[in-house]
Amino acid sequence: MSDPSIHRFGRGGQKQHGMDMRGYRDGDTGRIVGVQCKCKGQGKRATEQELRADFEKALKYEPKLTEYFFTTTADDDAPLSTVADKLTEEQRLLGRNIVVRAWGWGTIEDEISAHPDVALIFDPNHSPTAGIQSERHDDVMAMQKLNLVATREIAAILLAKSASEGASSSIDPRDVALDAEIDRYRDRANRGKPRSAMDLLLELQKALTDENSGHIWFRVKANIAHCLLALGDEVAAAGMLEEAVAHAPEDPKAAANAILAMMLRGDHGKAFDQGLVELTKFPDNEVLAGYVVQAGGYDGVVDAIDRIPEPLKASEAVRKYHLINLRNAGDPTWIDLARRGRGGRRERRILQAPCR
């Protein structure tokens, strides 16, 4: 929508004219956009009757709308989109210019994911027209930030309605939407694109406020840190991990990231000792156990794996770092252990792990 003044429309008990949000298209006060958010339970769909009823209310709003979005937590529905097209055409024939769209949850998630990515089309680092592209990048990014804020707001309203109508969940619906967004950026980094993933996460971080939970702040900063690590900046990664942990110190993932930060700063002995303490709190944390074995190897602890809770000794992370420790120490038994492992491609991947 690209309107910095976009806001929720009215409150419970007030006449809302079939809208939950309103704003201006690209800041143009002559192009008013209305958004209706419908919560639907599992397997339920919004109906043509609901769309038409809410749209009729919206048509009576003054000043007149030029766009109307009917959004829902239900899956995308082609027949409902067809109804939206028909309503648009009906109004055109009646002499009114208004565009109607019906968005299901899939489209909303796509919009959340897609908007920041548009800016990544322009890469000023690899072009002779870097200056021009950089300006285009800034313009596109500014526009997409506003669109993203609007789409996140729609998702939050839908999730809030879902929580209030259907369940006793204490989870903040905004966290649900942001968690899904963070997952997409994390997956992008895991697909070998840490730089663009970090750009997206940094933009998301700018949008966070004190109202966002420590869990969300932790996840955003922790994922930025892992992107920095993938890009080779260990010092910045360690600092960002420490910031992340401070937001959610009791989170099991925070425990593992705290130990990783110590290792990145070269405090391997401290990381090993503290990691063992954390394992008493989180005895099923495989990532943490792997870091502890790795830290022990760096610190010269021969029996690091023997200090790990028994159920975790067979985990991939623990086995991997144990083999690396043995190999780095010049102990030939690592070869037999690798051969007696689960074999095949998995073991070859472990043997190719880099020494540090």
Disulfide bonds with the S-S distance in Angstrom:
none
